[in-house]
Amino acid sequence: MSPTMFPPTGSSHSHTPRGIRRRSLRLIALGAISLLGLAACSSSGAADAGSGDSEDAAGATMTIRFGNVISVGDTQNQAYDFFAERVGELSDGRLTIEVYPDSQLGGEREMVESTQVGDLEMTAPSAGVLANFDPALQVFDFPFIFEDAETAYTVLDSELGTELLRDVEQSGLVALGWGENGFRNLAMTDGIVTDPAEMQGKKLRTMQVPMHIAYWQSIGAAPTPMAFPEVFTALQQGVVEGVENPFELLHSAKFTEPANYLTETRHIYDPEIILINKDLFESLSSGDQEILQTATDEMIAELRTLKATVSDEVRADIESAGGTVADLTTAERQAWIDSAIPFYKENAPTVDIDKLRQVLEAAGNTTFLDAIK
Ligand code: EAX
């Protein structure tokens, strides 16, 4: 059974208007989720596969819905479509991945909860959002850890990164791999910010991520946590004066219309985690588990290739649409890095400080290692 109300990626679903239409879509979507949840169970062979009967030889036939908040056409959704295609090929069409982008099935926290209880099969939140469920992941919520994506990949792909993924299982979810949102940058409505001191009193939308909130507070800003689907309206109505995300998502989500003064701060490298409901995953034959894992690994390689150039391309698009994008000089960026030192000293002891040290060591980040000695 496949849902017809919400066409998956590639549909003509428009990014606007947000507001009322979005809200009613989400309500209907939630209804659809619970109906489909039942349908997925009965058609998935979750029980059959688990009982190890003859169904295993051919494998189960099922539809797996994969919800995310990222805009249609962004690199993540290009990669997730590729994932869907590969799963279809590798399973000879038995396993169907349906990708629901653009917050069609809700905000990130909401979708993590749905995936935990099995009302949704897959999702891919920012690591920070998942850290609310698995606190060890808070180590990635500290700013200015990574200088470049290559360094981040080395750490994520190491034993340390693998261990962090494995530990996600304790929250009723299986983590299939590290996806990527990318380096987060600043976008403001009222003018360019280059110095952290200029954030004083500024209402900045953040994710619902305690360490992000604490950092912005520590430099005197007024962080306002909210779910991604609410952000566009909040910017438009002046509820917040800024937002931070990678250029690609800032642009595709149209945040750069109200917030068109951008700074390439690269303050957080934001991994996303590819999640699947644990009971569902464990109900699959080992062959089918392997298919999902292989397709995820291939998808991540694809995503990293796509990410390599997208930020600069999008930056040019933002500028040609009338946005202003500032770079930080080395000295200006150093002022941002230094601005995080008091935050590290205060907050490192509140998280798994040994893991944080390991991440900083693996990233070669001596500034913050010294700060939290
Ligand atoms: O994971 O909420 C956010 O700002 C995130 O960057 C977004 O949901 C992608």
Residues whose N, C-alpha, C, O or C-beta is under 5 A from the ligand:
A	BS01	EAX	V69 E108 A124 P125 S126 N181 M207 F228 E244 N245
